[in-house]
Amino acid sequence: MTSPEPSFDALLQALRGAGREELLPRFDGHLAVSEKADGSLVTSADHAVDRRLRDVLGQLFPEIPVLSEEQSRDAQQAALEGSGPCWLLDPLDGTTNFAGGMPFFAISLALIDTDGVKYGATYDPIRDELFSVARGRGLRLNGETPAGRPPERADLSRCTALVDYKRLPHRLALALVTEPPFRSQRNLGACALEWAWLAAGRADLYLHGGQALWDSAAGTLMLAESGGRQSTLDGSPVFRRSLQKPSAVAARSPGLQDAWLHWLEGAS
């Protein structure tokens, strides 16, 4: 089987090219928008990036199947079958932001194998920030170790949290609104990019009630390689080779993760 090693840099440049040439022109120009069966948005930009990167992956790694958000569920399930490697592609993370003119969206890609996530990349074309990670090699931002991470917060009350309320159990969401344990909260609307920002130290805590495999795969490896921790609300691993949508609880350090989980358990 073709090894991703020699071609990973070329693939990263393909992500950057797709963001600059497919997303940015459509962000300020004409855009076709429609709704999927589940009510989420899909645009002509999603489809353009999907076609382009699936072609690139097919040329570089013809023996590795690709699971894209824009495929049918049956095609997605077929890509996951077996224990071999598989690419996970989200051609436009943050479609609602993109369609509404909010400049927070990205392209995300990950390679999974029998041991979990092996490679990951998330590209933000607005800021020209390419987050990339390889198992055992640490997080990179535009090819360099991210600089300027703020000091780790000593306790939850000094933290900034990225929280998506709409998918959380009602009782927990209410507790977070009325008695938040953190100093400040954000919901930026692009899961893969939120994971990358957490790994880079731009936030301290993360909480999501349920997200797809392509939303979290690259980011979970980025956070792990940056020293952070993650689990579901019930303490099981976030990553699973499945189309189920598990919850995600994460923090930029083991100590914060323990405190965050303890508070969430008490509030649930």
N, C-alpha and C positions, 0 to 999 in steps of 0.2 A: 504494500500500500504506500502511496505517495506520502512522504513526511511533510508536515506543515512548516518545519523549521526553516528551510532556505527561502521560502516564499512569504513568510509572515510580514516582513517589512514591506514587500510589494502590496500585500493585502491592506496594510495600514494606509498606504498611499492611495489605494483604491477607495477606501472609506472617505479620505479627505477630498479626493476628486469628486466623488458622488455628492458630498455635502455642498461643495462649492458650485458644482455645475448643474446639479439637479434640484437641490433644496433652495439655495439662496435666490436664484432667479424667480422661482415660483412663489417665494415668500413675499416678494414685492410686486408680483405680476399676476397674471390670470391663473386661477386655480379652480379646478372642478372638485366639488365636495359632495359626498353622499353619505348615507347611513348604512351600517351593517345591520344584520338581523338583531344583534344585541343592543342596538341604539348608539354604539360608538361610531365616531366619524372615520372616514377613509377619504383620501384625496388623490388627485393625479400625481402628487409628489410622492406619496407612499408607493404607488405602483411603479413610477419611474425609477426610484432607487432600488426597489425590489428586483426589477428586471435587470438592472445594471449589475448589481452585486451578485445575484444568482448566476449571471453569465460569467463574472470574474471567478467565482468559486468553482464553477463547473470547469473552467479552463485550468485553474491552478491545482484543484484537488478533485478530479473527476470521479474518484472512488468513494468520496465522503458525501453522504446525503445532506441536504439542506432543509431545515425546518424554518419557514418564514411565517411571521404573523399573518401575512396576506394569503397564505394557502388555505385550502379547505381543511376542516378538522380531520377528515379521513387522510389527507395527504400529510398532515402534521403527525398523526399517529403512526403512519407508515414509516416516516423518517426516524421516529423514536424506537421502532421495533428492532430487536437485536441488541447486542452489547457493544457494538463497534462505535467509533467516533461519529459525531454528528455536529454540523454547524447550526447554530441558532441565530436567526437574523430578525431584528426589528428595524425595518427600513426607515421608519419615522416614529421615534419615541416622543410623545407629546403632541399628537396630531391635533387635539383640540386647541392647544396653545398656538400651533402653527396656523391653523385655519382662522383663528381669531386675531392674528397679528401680534401675539405675545412672543417675544424673542427668547424662548426657553424650550429647546427641542434638540434632538440628537439622533444619530444613527448608532445602533448598538449591535455587536456581533460577539459570539462566543463559540468556542469549540469544546464540546464535552466528550469524555471518554469513560472507561469503566471506573476510573477513580474520581470522577466529578468534572469540574471545569478546569481545562488545561490552559486555554488562552482566552483573553477577553479584550475588547476595545469599544470605546464609546467616544464618538466625535461630535463636538458642539461647533457647528460652522459659524455661528454668530460671533463667538469669541476665538475661533480657530484654536480650540483646545482639544487635543487628541489624547485621551486617557487610554493607556494600554497596560496589560499585565500578562505575565506568563508564570505558571505555577513554579514557586521556589525562587523567583527572580525579582519580586517586588513590583510596586506600582511605578509607572512612568507617565509623565505629562509632557507631551511634545518631545519625547525621547529622553527626558531628564527626570531625576527624582524630584517630586514636588517640594518646593521650598516654602518657607514661611508659615508652616503649620503653627497655629496658636497653641499655647500651653494647654495641656489636658485639664479639663475642669475637675475640681476636687469633689463635687457633689452635683446631684441633679438640679438643684435650685439655681445653679450658675450656667446651665446648659441651654443650647439652642437645639430644638427638636424639629425634625421633618416628619409631619404627621398627616396622613390622609384619613379624614374622619368618616367619609361616606361609606366605607366598607367595614367599619368596626362594629362590634356588638353595641347595642344602644346604651347599656349601663356603663360600659367602659368609655364610650365617647362622651357621655354626659359628665363623668368624673374628670375627664381630661379638660373639658371646657370650664367646669365650675371650680375645680380644685387642681389646676395643673401643677405638677411637681417641678417643671422646668421654668427657666426665665422667659423664653420666647419660643414661638412656634411658627413654622412655615409649611405651606403645601405648594410646591412649585409646579406640579402637573406633568412631570416627565420622570418616571421611576428610575430608568437606567442612569439618567444624568444625576438624579438625587443620590443614588448609590455612589457614583463617582465623586461627587462633592463631599459626601460623608467620608469616603476613604481618603480624600485629600485634606481633611481636617476643616472643612468649611461649615460643618455642623457637628453636633456631638451625639445626637440620638436619632433613631429612625423608627417609624411604626407604620405599617400598612396592613389593612385587613385581608387582602387577597390579591396576589399578582401572578401573572403568567411567567413561565419559565424564561422566556426571552427578555422579560422585564428585569429579572434579578441575576441571571447567570453570570454575566461579566462583572457586575458590581459586587456580588458576594466574594468572588476571588480577589477583586481589588481591595476590599475591606480586610479580608483575611491576610493578604500580603502586606497590609499597612498596620497590622497589629490589632485590628478590631475584631469584634465577635458578633455573631448573629444566630438567631434561631426563630422558630415559629412561636406563637403565643403559648403553645403547650410544651415548648422546649425541644421539639424535634428539629432536624436540619431543614433549612429553607430550601436548599437545592434537592430536587428529586427529578428523576427522569420520567416525568409525567405531565399530562396536560391539566392536571388539577391546579388550583390556584391557592397555595398556602399563604397564611399570614406571614409577616416578617417583622421581627423585632431586632434592632441592631444598635450598636454603640461603638465608638471609636477606641474603646479600651475594654479589657475584661472586667475591670472594677466597675466601670459605668454600666456595662451590660448586666452585671449581677444586680446592681441597685435598680436599674430600669425594669428588669423582669420582676424583681421583688415588689416594686410599686404597682406594676400592672396586674400582678396576681392578686394583690390586696384590693384593687379597684374593680376587678372583674366580677 
